[in-house]
Amino acid sequence: MFEIAFYRDTNGNEPVKNYIDSLQAKADRSKDSRIKLTKIFTYLELLSENGTHIGAPYVKHIEGEIWELRPLRDRIFFFAWRKNIFVLLHCFVKKTQKTPAKEISQAKRNMQSFIERNK
């Protein structure tokens, strides 16, 4: 079993948690938000239970230590911290076939920031 943690920046913002919270706020009136939330929670549970061994279509290795969780068009970047913790770094809605370099760069910056502050 793996623990899921949210990356928190130096200002106290948690990008992935904030995204999930925004979907929850819209869930009462938006079927799309409810579907996204259900998928995200299902994928997070699978990640927690099986780690990256669940493979495609649930997770994909991006580069280095960065992986992505792939519910619908949402992408949630994460990395493994210590032995049994996955840290959710950054998320975005994928609109093109290729993952934008700026999104990967943001995930890398968040990972470096997390590592530096949690040595």
N, CA, C and O atoms as a Tinker XYZ file with bonds, in Angstrom:
   476  protein
     1  N      0.844000   -1.181000    0.000000    73     2
     2  CA     0.000000    0.000000    0.000000    64     1     3
     3  C      0.890000    1.246000    0.000000    63     2     4     5
     4  O      1.873000    1.319000    0.737000    81     3
     5  N      0.538000    2.203000   -0.821000    73     3     6
     6  CA     1.296000    3.442000   -0.937000    64     5     7
     7  C      0.465000    4.603000   -0.406000    63     6     8     9
     8  O     -0.763000    4.605000   -0.492000    81     7
     9  N      1.161000    5.579000    0.139000    73     7    10
    10  CA     0.506000    6.797000    0.611000    64     9    11
    11  C      0.521000    7.821000   -0.520000    63    10    12    13
    12  O      1.479000    7.883000   -1.291000    81    11
    13  N     -0.523000    8.612000   -0.618000    73    11    14
    14  CA    -0.606000    9.687000   -1.610000    64    13    15
    15  C     -0.478000   11.011000   -0.861000    63    14    16    17
    16  O     -1.208000   11.265000    0.097000    81    15
    17  N      0.466000   11.860000   -1.311000    73    15    18
    18  CA     0.669000   13.177000   -0.694000    64    17    19
    19  C      0.549000   14.246000   -1.767000    63    18    20    21
    20  O      0.837000   14.002000   -2.939000    81    19
    21  N      0.125000   15.423000   -1.360000    73    19    22
    22  CA     0.005000   16.552000   -2.280000    64    21    23
    23  C      1.213000   17.467000   -2.117000    63    22    24    25
    24  O      1.596000   17.807000   -0.997000    81    23
    25  N      1.808000   17.862000   -3.235000    73    23    26
    26  CA     2.874000   18.862000   -3.210000    64    25    27
    27  C      2.284000   20.180000   -2.731000    63    26    28    29
    28  O      1.201000   20.578000   -3.159000    81    27
    29  N      3.009000   20.858000   -1.835000    73    27    30
    30  CA     2.602000   22.185000   -1.354000    64    29    31
    31  C      3.748000   23.147000   -1.648000    63    30    32    33
    32  O      4.889000   22.894000   -1.263000    81    31
    33  N      3.444000   24.252000   -2.330000    73    31    34
    34  CA     4.498000   25.225000   -2.644000    64    33    35
    35  C      4.805000   26.093000   -1.420000    63    34    36    37
    36  O      4.187000   25.939000   -0.367000    81    35
    37  N      5.761000   27.001000   -1.575000    73    35    38
    38  CA     6.200000   27.822000   -0.445000    64    37    39
    39  C      5.119000   28.784000    0.043000    63    38    40    41
    40  O      5.220000   29.304000    1.154000    81    39
    41  N      4.103000   29.027000   -0.756000    73    39    42
    42  CA     2.984000   29.889000   -0.357000    64    41    43
    43  C      1.826000   29.103000    0.260000    63    42    44    45
    44  O      0.807000   29.681000    0.638000    81    43
    45  N      1.990000   27.789000    0.359000    73    43    46
    46  CA     0.942000   26.950000    0.935000    64    45    47
    47  C     -0.084000   26.438000   -0.062000    63    46    48    49
    48  O     -1.053000   25.785000    0.324000    81    47
    49  N      0.122000   26.729000   -1.349000    73    47    50
    50  CA    -0.807000   26.249000   -2.386000    64    49    51
    51  C     -0.518000   24.792000   -2.725000    63    50    52    53
    52  O      0.641000   24.383000   -2.797000    81    51
    53  N     -1.561000   24.024000   -2.930000    73    51    54
    54  CA    -1.450000   22.625000   -3.340000    64    53    55
    55  C     -2.153000   22.490000   -4.687000    63    54    56    57
    56  O     -3.367000   22.294000   -4.727000    81    55
    57  N     -1.407000   22.593000   -5.801000    73    55    58
    58  CA    -2.030000   22.662000   -7.130000    64    57    59
    59  C     -2.997000   21.516000   -7.449000    63    58    60    61
    60  O     -4.092000   21.755000   -7.958000    81    59
    61  N     -2.602000   20.290000   -7.155000    73    59    62
    62  CA    -3.467000   19.153000   -7.492000    64    61    63
    63  C     -4.690000   19.139000   -6.575000    63    62    64    65
    64  O     -5.812000   18.927000   -7.034000    81    63
    65  N     -4.474000   19.362000   -5.302000    73    63    66
    66  CA    -5.602000   19.406000   -4.359000    64    65    67
    67  C     -6.553000   20.547000   -4.719000    63    66    68    69
    68  O     -7.772000   20.386000   -4.651000    81    67
    69  N     -6.000000   21.692000   -5.100000    73    67    70
    70  CA    -6.839000   22.828000   -5.501000    64    69    71
    71  C     -7.694000   22.478000   -6.717000    63    70    72    73
    72  O     -8.860000   22.866000   -6.794000    81    71
    73  N     -7.109000   21.742000   -7.670000    73    71    74
    74  CA    -7.861000   21.324000   -8.858000    64    73    75
    75  C     -9.009000   20.390000   -8.460000    63    74    76    77
    76  O    -10.140000   20.554000   -8.917000    81    75
    77  N     -8.707000   19.419000   -7.610000    73    75    78
    78  CA    -9.736000   18.483000   -7.149000    64    77    79
    79  C    -10.828000   19.239000   -6.385000    63    78    80    81
    80  O    -12.017000   18.975000   -6.568000    81    79
    81  N    -10.421000   20.170000   -5.537000    73    79    82
    82  CA   -11.402000   20.978000   -4.793000    64    81    83
    83  C    -12.296000   21.777000   -5.737000    63    82    84    85
    84  O    -13.495000   21.909000   -5.493000    81    83
    85  N    -11.712000   22.313000   -6.822000    73    83    86
    86  CA   -12.520000   23.087000   -7.779000    64    85    87
    87  C    -13.533000   22.187000   -8.485000    63    86    88    89
    88  O    -14.654000   22.612000   -8.762000    81    87
    89  N    -13.142000   20.948000   -8.775000    73    87    90
    90  CA   -14.088000   19.999000   -9.376000    64    89    91
    91  C    -15.204000   19.659000   -8.389000    63    90    92    93
    92  O    -16.369000   19.559000   -8.772000    81    91
    93  N    -14.842000   19.480000   -7.118000    73    91    94
    94  CA   -15.854000   19.167000   -6.103000    64    93    95
    95  C    -16.843000   20.314000   -5.944000    63    94    96    97
    96  O    -18.033000   20.089000   -5.724000    81    95
    97  N    -16.349000   21.540000   -6.056000    73    95    98
    98  CA   -17.232000   22.702000   -5.934000    64    97    99
    99  C    -18.243000   22.761000   -7.078000    63    98   100   101
   100  O    -19.351000   23.268000   -6.906000    81    99
   101  N    -17.856000   22.237000   -8.250000    73    99   102
   102  CA   -18.744000   22.256000   -9.422000    64   101   103
   103  C    -19.581000   20.988000   -9.559000    63   102   104   105
   104  O    -20.496000   20.940000  -10.381000    81   103
   105  N    -19.281000   19.970000   -8.772000    73   103   106
   106  CA   -19.883000   18.647000   -8.959000    64   105   107
   107  C    -21.402000   18.638000   -8.841000    63   106   108   109
   108  O    -22.068000   17.851000   -9.513000    81   107
   109  N    -21.954000   19.496000   -8.000000    73   107   110
   110  CA   -23.415000   19.528000   -7.827000    64   109   111
   111  C    -24.146000   19.902000   -9.103000    63   110   112   113
   112  O    -25.257000   19.432000   -9.347000    81   111
   113  N    -23.530000   20.742000   -9.915000    73   111   114
   114  CA   -24.222000   21.237000  -11.109000    64   113   115
   115  C    -23.558000   20.825000  -12.422000    63   114   116   117
   116  O    -24.017000   21.216000  -13.495000    81   115
   117  N    -22.482000   20.039000  -12.345000    73   115   118
   118  CA   -21.767000   19.669000  -13.565000    64   117   119
   119  C    -21.501000   18.168000  -13.617000    63   118   120   121
   120  O    -20.721000   17.631000  -12.829000    81   119
   121  N    -22.155000   17.511000  -14.548000    73   119   122
   122  CA   -21.952000   16.073000  -14.727000    64   121   123
   123  C    -20.505000   15.788000  -15.110000    63   122   124   125
   124  O    -19.920000   14.809000  -14.645000    81   123
   125  N    -19.923000   16.637000  -15.955000    73   123   126
   126  CA   -18.533000   16.477000  -16.380000    64   125   127
   127  C    -17.590000   16.481000  -15.168000    63   126   128   129
   128  O    -16.672000   15.664000  -15.092000    81   127
   129  N    -17.817000   17.389000  -14.238000    73   127   130
   130  CA   -16.981000   17.461000  -13.031000    64   129   131
   131  C    -17.138000   16.210000  -12.175000    63   130   132   133
   132  O    -16.160000   15.705000  -11.624000    81   131
   133  N    -18.370000   15.709000  -12.062000    73   131   134
   134  CA   -18.599000   14.480000  -11.287000    64   133   135
   135  C    -17.869000   13.300000  -11.911000    63   134   136   137
   136  O    -17.268000   12.493000  -11.201000    81   135
   137  N    -17.918000   13.196000  -13.228000    73   135   138
   138  CA   -17.243000   12.099000  -13.926000    64   137   139
   139  C    -15.731000   12.203000  -13.725000    63   138   140   141
   140  O    -15.069000   11.209000  -13.426000    81   139
   141  N    -15.189000   13.419000  -13.892000    73   139   142
   142  CA   -13.747000   13.624000  -13.695000    64   141   143
   143  C    -13.331000   13.241000  -12.278000    63   142   144   145
   144  O    -12.332000   12.549000  -12.083000    81   143
   145  N    -14.099000   13.692000  -11.296000    73   143   146
   146  CA   -13.783000   13.378000   -9.897000    64   145   147
   147  C    -13.773000   11.875000   -9.650000    63   146   148   149
   148  O    -12.858000   11.346000   -9.019000    81   147
   149  N    -14.788000   11.200000  -10.148000    73   147   150
   150  CA   -14.869000    9.752000   -9.969000    64   149   151
   151  C    -13.647000    9.069000  -10.563000    63   150   152   153
   152  O    -13.044000    8.200000   -9.933000    81   151
   153  N    -13.285000    9.463000  -11.776000    73   151   154
   154  CA   -12.109000    8.874000  -12.435000    64   153   155
   155  C    -10.838000    9.171000  -11.650000    63   154   156   157
   156  O    -10.024000    8.277000  -11.420000    81   155
   157  N    -10.666000   10.420000  -11.241000    73   155   158
   158  CA    -9.455000   10.793000  -10.500000    64   157   159
   159  C     -9.348000    9.979000   -9.217000    63   158   160   161
   160  O     -8.285000    9.434000   -8.923000    81   159
   161  N    -10.431000    9.888000   -8.448000    73   159   162
   162  CA   -10.392000    9.129000   -7.196000    64   161   163
   163  C    -10.143000    7.641000   -7.448000    63   162   164   165
   164  O     -9.425000    6.996000   -6.684000    81   163
   165  N    -10.727000    7.095000   -8.508000    73   163   166
   166  CA   -10.499000    5.689000   -8.852000    64   165   167
   167  C     -9.034000    5.453000   -9.195000    63   166   168   169
   168  O     -8.432000    4.488000   -8.724000    81   167
   169  N     -8.460000    6.329000  -10.012000    73   167   170
   170  CA    -7.058000    6.187000  -10.409000    64   169   171
   171  C     -6.124000    6.375000   -9.217000    63   170   172   173
   172  O     -5.119000    5.674000   -9.103000    81   171
   173  N     -6.446000    7.314000   -8.328000    73   171   174
   174  CA    -5.617000    7.510000   -7.133000    64   173   175
   175  C     -5.666000    6.276000   -6.236000    63   174   176   177
   176  O     -4.657000    5.890000   -5.646000    81   175
   177  N     -6.829000    5.667000   -6.138000    73   175   178
   178  CA    -6.946000    4.446000   -5.338000    64   177   179
   179  C     -6.126000    3.310000   -5.954000    63   178   180   181
   180  O     -5.445000    2.573000   -5.242000    81   179
   181  N     -6.193000    3.175000   -7.276000    73   179   182
   182  CA    -5.388000    2.154000   -7.957000    64   181   183
   183  C     -3.895000    2.401000   -7.747000    63   182   184   185
   184  O     -3.137000    1.461000   -7.507000    81   183
   185  N     -3.475000    3.659000   -7.836000    73   183   186
   186  CA    -2.069000    4.004000   -7.609000    64   185   187
   187  C     -1.673000    3.673000   -6.178000    63   186   188   189
   188  O     -0.591000    3.136000   -5.942000    81   187
   189  N     -2.531000    3.985000   -5.230000    73   187   190
   190  CA    -2.262000    3.712000   -3.825000    64   189   191
   191  C     -2.130000    2.211000   -3.558000    63   190   192   193
   192  O     -1.295000    1.789000   -2.758000    81   191
   193  N     -2.946000    1.421000   -4.222000    73   191   194
   194  CA    -2.942000   -0.026000   -3.996000    64   193   195
   195  C     -1.828000   -0.750000   -4.743000    63   194   196   197
   196  O     -1.258000   -1.712000   -4.227000    81   195
   197  N     -1.512000   -0.292000   -5.963000    73   195   198
   198  CA    -0.614000   -1.058000   -6.834000    64   197   199
   199  C      0.670000   -0.350000   -7.232000    63   198   200   201
   200  O      1.562000   -0.978000   -7.803000    81   199
   201  N      0.786000    0.932000   -6.948000    73   199   202
   202  CA     1.954000    1.680000   -7.403000    64   201   203
   203  C      1.951000    1.805000   -8.915000    63   202   204   205
   204  O      0.907000    1.685000   -9.556000    81   203
   205  N      3.112000    2.046000   -9.475000    73   203   206
   206  CA     3.213000    2.243000  -10.922000    64   205   207
   207  C      3.072000    0.937000  -11.703000    63   206   208   209
   208  O      3.045000    0.947000  -12.934000    81   207
   209  N      2.985000   -0.170000  -10.998000    73   207   210
   210  CA     2.827000   -1.470000  -11.669000    64   209   211
   211  C      1.481000   -1.611000  -12.372000    63   210   212   213
   212  O      1.298000   -2.543000  -13.155000    81   211
   213  N      0.539000   -0.712000  -12.114000    73   211   214
   214  CA    -0.752000   -0.796000  -12.802000    64   213   215
   215  C     -0.602000   -0.528000  -14.292000    63   214   216   217
   216  O     -1.413000   -0.993000  -15.092000    81   215
   217  N      0.443000    0.229000  -14.673000    73   215   218
   218  CA     0.753000    0.442000  -16.089000    64   217   219
   219  C     -0.333000    1.171000  -16.859000    63   218   220   221
   220  O     -1.233000    1.786000  -16.288000    81   219
   221  N     -0.215000    1.080000  -18.194000    73   219   222
   222  CA    -1.156000    1.746000  -19.101000    64   221   223
   223  C     -2.515000    1.050000  -18.988000    63   222   224   225
   224  O     -2.566000   -0.159000  -18.761000    81   223
   225  N     -3.574000    1.768000  -19.137000    73   223   226
   226  CA    -3.709000    3.181000  -19.475000    64   225   227
   227  C     -3.732000    4.106000  -18.256000    63   226   228   229
   228  O     -4.008000    5.298000  -18.392000    81   227
   229  N     -3.446000    3.572000  -17.070000    73   227   230
   230  CA    -3.583000    4.354000  -15.841000    64   229   231
   231  C     -2.403000    5.285000  -15.584000    63   230   232   233
   232  O     -2.590000    6.455000  -15.251000    81   231
   233  N     -1.194000    4.764000  -15.738000    73   231   234
   234  CA    -0.001000    5.578000  -15.512000    64   233   235
   235  C      0.967000    5.439000  -16.680000    63   234   236   237
   236  O      0.946000    4.455000  -17.419000    81   235
   237  N      1.806000    6.443000  -16.824000    73   235   238
   238  CA     2.826000    6.423000  -17.868000    64   237   239
   239  C      4.072000    7.114000  -17.327000    63   238   240   241
   240  O      3.985000    8.159000  -16.682000    81   239
   241  N      5.238000    6.517000  -17.597000    73   239   242
   242  CA     6.496000    7.152000  -17.219000    64   241   243
   243  C      6.761000    8.292000  -18.187000    63   242   244   245
   244  O      6.667000    8.110000  -19.401000    81   243
   245  N      7.090000    9.465000  -17.663000    73   243   246
   246  CA     7.357000   10.626000  -18.509000    64   245   247
   247  C      8.850000   10.758000  -18.750000    63   246   248   249
   248  O      9.309000   10.607000  -19.882000    81   247
   249  N      9.612000   11.039000  -17.703000    73   247   250
   250  CA    11.073000   11.073000  -17.794000    64   249   251
   251  C     11.651000   11.185000  -16.398000    63   250   252   253
   252  O     11.025000   11.736000  -15.493000    81   251
   253  N     12.854000   10.655000  -16.235000    73   251   254
   254  CA    13.481000   10.696000  -14.916000    64   253   255
   255  C     12.589000   10.042000  -13.884000    63   254   256   257
   256  O     12.175000    8.894000  -14.043000    81   255
   257  N     12.297000   10.773000  -12.829000    73   255   258
   258  CA    11.453000   10.248000  -11.756000    64   257   259
   259  C      9.984000   10.634000  -11.916000    63   258   260   261
   260  O      9.152000   10.279000  -11.080000    81   259
   261  N      9.668000   11.356000  -12.983000    73   259   262
   262  CA     8.308000   11.869000  -13.188000    64   261   263
   263  C      7.432000   10.841000  -13.917000    63   262   264   265
   264  O      7.818000   10.281000  -14.943000    81   263
   265  N      6.248000   10.614000  -13.355000    73   263   266
   266  CA     5.217000    9.768000  -13.940000    64   265   267
   267  C      3.954000   10.601000  -14.078000    63   266   268   269
   268  O      3.827000   11.661000  -13.464000    81   267
   269  N      3.017000   10.114000  -14.893000    73   267   270
   270  CA     1.726000   10.788000  -14.968000    64   269   271
   271  C      0.608000    9.794000  -14.738000    63   270   272   273
   272  O      0.646000    8.660000  -15.215000    81   271
   273  N     -0.388000   10.244000  -13.996000    73   271   274
   274  CA    -1.645000    9.534000  -13.821000    64   273   275
   275  C     -2.559000   10.068000  -14.908000    63   274   276   277
   276  O     -2.550000   11.269000  -15.177000    81   275
   277  N     -3.358000    9.198000  -15.550000    73   275   278
   278  CA    -4.043000    9.576000  -16.783000    64   277   279
   279  C     -5.558000    9.382000  -16.778000    63   278   280   281
   280  O     -6.084000    8.694000  -17.653000    81   279
   281  N     -6.273000    9.970000  -15.817000    73   279   282
   282  CA    -7.735000    9.845000  -15.861000    64   281   283
   283  C     -8.333000   10.750000  -16.943000    63   282   284   285
   284  O     -8.174000   11.970000  -16.902000    81   283
   285  N     -9.011000   10.145000  -17.894000    73   283   286
   286  CA    -9.617000   10.873000  -19.018000    64   285   287
   287  C     -8.576000   11.777000  -19.671000    63   286   288   289
   288  O     -7.496000   11.306000  -20.025000    81   287
   289  N     -8.879000   13.076000  -19.838000    73   287   290
   290  CA    -7.904000   13.998000  -20.437000    64   289   291
   291  C     -7.063000   14.700000  -19.376000    63   290   292   293
   292  O     -6.135000   15.439000  -19.706000    81   291
   293  N     -7.384000   14.471000  -18.106000    73   291   294
   294  CA    -6.586000   15.058000  -17.033000    64   293   295
   295  C     -5.255000   14.326000  -16.933000    63   294   296   297
   296  O     -5.173000   13.116000  -17.145000    81   295
   297  N     -4.227000   15.078000  -16.609000    73   295   298
   298  CA    -2.913000   14.497000  -16.363000    64   297   299
   299  C     -2.433000   15.007000  -15.015000    63   298   300   301
   300  O     -2.439000   16.210000  -14.758000    81   299
   301  N     -2.020000   14.085000  -14.160000    73   299   302
   302  CA    -1.513000   14.430000  -12.835000    64   301   303
   303  C     -0.104000   13.867000  -12.733000    63   302   304   305
   304  O      0.090000   12.651000  -12.709000    81   303
   305  N      0.874000   14.758000  -12.675000    73   303   306
   306  CA     2.264000   14.334000  -12.553000    64   305   307
   307  C      2.568000   13.998000  -11.098000    63   306   308   309
   308  O      2.085000   14.657000  -10.178000    81   307
   309  N      3.381000   12.956000  -10.909000    73   307   310
   310  CA     3.767000   12.546000   -9.563000    64   309   311
   311  C      5.142000   11.901000   -9.597000    63   310   312   313
   312  O      5.663000   11.572000  -10.663000    81   311
   313  N      5.725000   11.723000   -8.412000    73   311   314
   314  CA     6.966000   10.969000   -8.298000    64   313   315
   315  C      6.944000   10.188000   -6.996000    63   314   316   317
   316  O      6.178000   10.493000   -6.082000    81   315
   317  N      7.803000    9.169000   -6.928000    73   315   318
   318  CA     7.894000    8.343000   -5.729000    64   317   319
   319  C      8.871000    8.997000   -4.759000    63   318   320   321
   320  O     10.002000    9.318000   -5.123000    81   319
   321  N      8.426000    9.189000   -3.535000    73   319   322
   322  CA     9.246000    9.800000   -2.490000    64   321   323
   323  C      9.465000    8.764000   -1.405000    63   322   324   325
   324  O      8.517000    8.183000   -0.876000    81   323
   325  N     10.708000    8.545000   -1.087000    73   323   326
   326  CA    11.095000    7.522000   -0.123000    64   325   327
   327  C     10.564000    6.171000   -0.600000    63   326   328   329
   328  O     10.557000    5.903000   -1.801000    81   327
   329  N     10.124000    5.327000    0.313000    73   327   330
   330  CA     9.750000    3.973000   -0.108000    64   329   331
   331  C      8.305000    3.834000   -0.544000    63   330   332   333
   332  O      8.014000    3.107000   -1.494000    81   331
   333  N      7.409000    4.508000    0.122000    73   331   334
   334  CA     5.996000    4.198000   -0.125000    64   333   335
   335  C      5.098000    5.425000   -0.246000    63   334   336   337
   336  O      3.914000    5.359000    0.083000    81   335
   337  N      5.647000    6.540000   -0.712000    73   335   338
   338  CA     4.841000    7.753000   -0.848000    64   337   339
   339  C      4.912000    8.262000   -2.283000    63   338   340   341
   340  O      5.996000    8.414000   -2.846000    81   339
   341  N      3.751000    8.520000   -2.865000    73   339   342
   342  CA     3.689000    9.196000   -4.159000    64   341   343
   343  C      3.255000   10.635000   -3.900000    63   342   344   345
   344  O      2.252000   10.884000   -3.231000    81   343
   345  N      4.028000   11.578000   -4.441000    73   343   346
   346  CA     3.722000   12.997000   -4.267000    64   345   347
   347  C      3.116000   13.514000   -5.566000    63   346   348   349
   348  O      3.751000   13.457000   -6.619000    81   347
   349  N      1.883000   14.021000   -5.489000    73   347   350
   350  CA     1.193000   14.588000   -6.649000    64   349   351
   351  C      1.689000   16.013000   -6.836000    63   350   352   353
   352  O      1.496000   16.861000   -5.964000    81   351
   353  N      2.330000   16.281000   -7.976000    73   351   354
   354  CA     3.063000   17.524000   -8.187000    64   353   355
   355  C      2.302000   18.611000   -8.927000    63   354   356   357
   356  O      2.302000   19.770000   -8.514000    81   355
   357  N      1.657000   18.236000  -10.014000    73   355   358
   358  CA     1.120000   19.227000  -10.947000    64   357   359
   359  C      0.058000   18.534000  -11.795000    63   358   360   361
   360  O      0.147000   17.331000  -12.040000    81   359
   361  N     -0.938000   19.283000  -12.240000    73   359   362
   362  CA    -1.955000   18.691000  -13.109000    64   361   363
   363  C     -2.366000   19.678000  -14.189000    63   362   364   365
   364  O     -2.211000   20.891000  -14.046000    81   363
   365  N     -2.890000   19.127000  -15.262000    73   363   366
   366  CA    -3.409000   19.941000  -16.360000    64   365   367
   367  C     -4.349000   19.076000  -17.179000    63   366   368   369
   368  O     -4.373000   17.855000  -17.028000    81   367
   369  N     -5.121000   19.711000  -18.044000    73   367   370
   370  CA    -6.007000   18.990000  -18.955000    64   369   371
   371  C     -5.290000   18.905000  -20.292000    63   370   372   373
   372  O     -4.925000   19.922000  -20.882000    81   371
   373  N     -5.095000   17.693000  -20.756000    73   371   374
   374  CA    -4.358000   17.470000  -22.000000    64   373   375
   375  C     -5.261000   17.755000  -23.196000    63   374   376   377
   376  O     -6.364000   17.217000  -23.303000    81   375
   377  N     -4.771000   18.612000  -24.092000    73   375   378
   378  CA    -5.572000   19.009000  -25.250000    64   377   379
   379  C     -4.934000   18.615000  -26.568000    63   378   380   381
   380  O     -5.578000   18.680000  -27.615000    81   379
   381  N     -3.662000   18.203000  -26.527000    73   379   382
   382  CA    -2.956000   17.782000  -27.734000    64   381   383
   383  C     -2.377000   16.397000  -27.497000    63   382   384   385
   384  O     -2.340000   15.914000  -26.365000    81   383
   385  N     -1.927000   15.763000  -28.570000    73   383   386
   386  CA    -1.381000   14.417000  -28.426000    64   385   387
   387  C     -0.071000   14.418000  -27.644000    63   386   388   389
   388  O      0.175000   13.516000  -26.843000    81   387
   389  N      0.762000   15.418000  -27.868000    73   387   390
   390  CA     2.055000   15.500000  -27.196000    64   389   391
   391  C      1.913000   16.288000  -25.892000    63   390   392   393
   392  O      1.255000   17.327000  -25.853000    81   391
   393  N      2.533000   15.784000  -24.835000    73   391   394
   394  CA     2.505000   16.491000  -23.556000    64   393   395
   395  C      3.365000   17.746000  -23.662000    63   394   396   397
   396  O      4.543000   17.655000  -24.007000    81   395
   397  N      2.800000   18.912000  -23.373000    73   395   398
   398  CA     3.567000   20.160000  -23.481000    64   397   399
   399  C      4.784000   20.177000  -22.549000    63   398   400   401
   400  O      4.693000   19.800000  -21.381000    81   399
   401  N      5.921000   20.623000  -23.089000    73   399   402
   402  CA     7.172000   20.680000  -22.326000    64   401   403
   403  C      7.036000   21.567000  -21.095000    63   402   404   405
   404  O      7.643000   21.288000  -20.062000    81   403
   405  N      6.243000   22.636000  -21.193000    73   403   406
   406  CA     6.103000   23.544000  -20.043000    64   405   407
   407  C      5.418000   22.853000  -18.869000    63   406   408   409
   408  O      5.694000   23.181000  -17.715000    81   407
   409  N      4.535000   21.907000  -19.148000    73   407   410
   410  CA     3.860000   21.174000  -18.068000    64   409   411
   411  C      4.842000   20.225000  -17.376000    63   410   412   413
   412  O      4.841000   20.104000  -16.151000    81   411
   413  N      5.677000   19.557000  -18.170000    73   411   414
   414  CA     6.700000   18.668000  -17.606000    64   413   415
   415  C      7.693000   19.487000  -16.787000    63   414   416   417
   416  O      8.090000   19.079000  -15.696000    81   415
   417  N      8.094000   20.645000  -17.317000    73   415   418
   418  CA     9.034000   21.519000  -16.602000    64   417   419
   419  C      8.466000   21.968000  -15.264000    63   418   420   421
   420  O      9.185000   22.018000  -14.266000    81   419
   421  N      7.184000   22.292000  -15.240000    73   419   422
   422  CA     6.551000   22.704000  -13.983000    64   421   423
   423  C      6.579000   21.561000  -12.971000    63   422   424   425
   424  O      6.851000   21.784000  -11.791000    81   423
   425  N      6.301000   20.350000  -13.423000    73   423   426
   426  CA     6.344000   19.188000  -12.531000    64   425   427
   427  C      7.756000   18.981000  -11.986000    63   426   428   429
   428  O      7.928000   18.678000  -10.805000    81   427
   429  N      8.761000   19.145000  -12.839000    73   427   430
   430  CA    10.156000   19.000000  -12.394000    64   429   431
   431  C     10.514000   20.060000  -11.354000    63   430   432   433
   432  O     11.151000   19.755000  -10.346000    81   431
   433  N     10.102000   21.305000  -11.601000    73   431   434
   434  CA    10.375000   22.378000  -10.631000    64   433   435
   435  C      9.705000   22.074000   -9.294000    63   434   436   437
   436  O     10.307000   22.259000   -8.236000    81   435
   437  N      8.473000   21.613000   -9.345000    73   435   438
   438  CA     7.765000   21.273000   -8.110000    64   437   439
   439  C      8.454000   20.127000   -7.377000    63   438   440   441
   440  O      8.554000   20.142000   -6.150000    81   439
   441  N      8.927000   19.134000   -8.126000    73   439   442
   442  CA     9.622000   18.007000   -7.513000    64   441   443
   443  C     10.903000   18.482000   -6.831000    63   442   444   445
   444  O     11.177000   18.104000   -5.692000    81   443
   445  N     11.687000   19.310000   -7.526000    73   443   446
   446  CA    12.934000   19.824000   -6.946000    64   445   447
   447  C     12.643000   20.635000   -5.689000    63   446   448   449
   448  O     13.339000   20.496000   -4.683000    81   447
   449  N     11.633000   21.466000   -5.744000    73   447   450
   450  CA    11.247000   22.277000   -4.590000    64   449   451
   451  C     10.855000   21.378000   -3.413000    63   450   452   453
   452  O     11.255000   21.629000   -2.276000    81   451
   453  N     10.087000   20.351000   -3.688000    73   451   454
   454  CA     9.655000   19.423000   -2.643000    64   453   455
   455  C     10.857000   18.729000   -2.010000    63   454   456   457
   456  O     10.965000   18.654000   -0.786000    81   455
   457  N     11.755000   18.224000   -2.846000    73   455   458
   458  CA    12.931000   17.505000   -2.343000    64   457   459
   459  C     13.799000   18.426000   -1.492000    63   458   460   461
   460  O     14.250000   18.039000   -0.414000    81   459
   461  N     14.031000   19.640000   -1.977000    73   459   462
   462  CA    14.860000   20.603000   -1.233000    64   461   463
   463  C     14.273000   20.911000    0.144000    63   462   464   465
   464  O     15.013000   21.039000    1.119000    81   463
   465  N     12.975000   21.029000    0.225000    73   463   466
   466  CA    12.338000   21.403000    1.485000    64   465   467
   467  C     12.055000   20.215000    2.396000    63   466   468   469
   468  O     11.639000   20.403000    3.539000    81   467
   469  N     12.274000   18.993000    1.910000    73   467   470
   470  CA    11.962000   17.796000    2.711000    64   469   471
   471  C     13.151000   16.855000    2.853000    63   470   472   473
   472  O     12.978000   15.639000    2.943000    81   471
   473  N     14.332000   17.406000    2.875000    73   471   474
   474  CA    15.538000   16.566000    3.025000    64   473   475
   475  C     15.587000   15.937000    4.396000    63   474   476
   476  O     16.524000   15.201000    4.704000    81   475
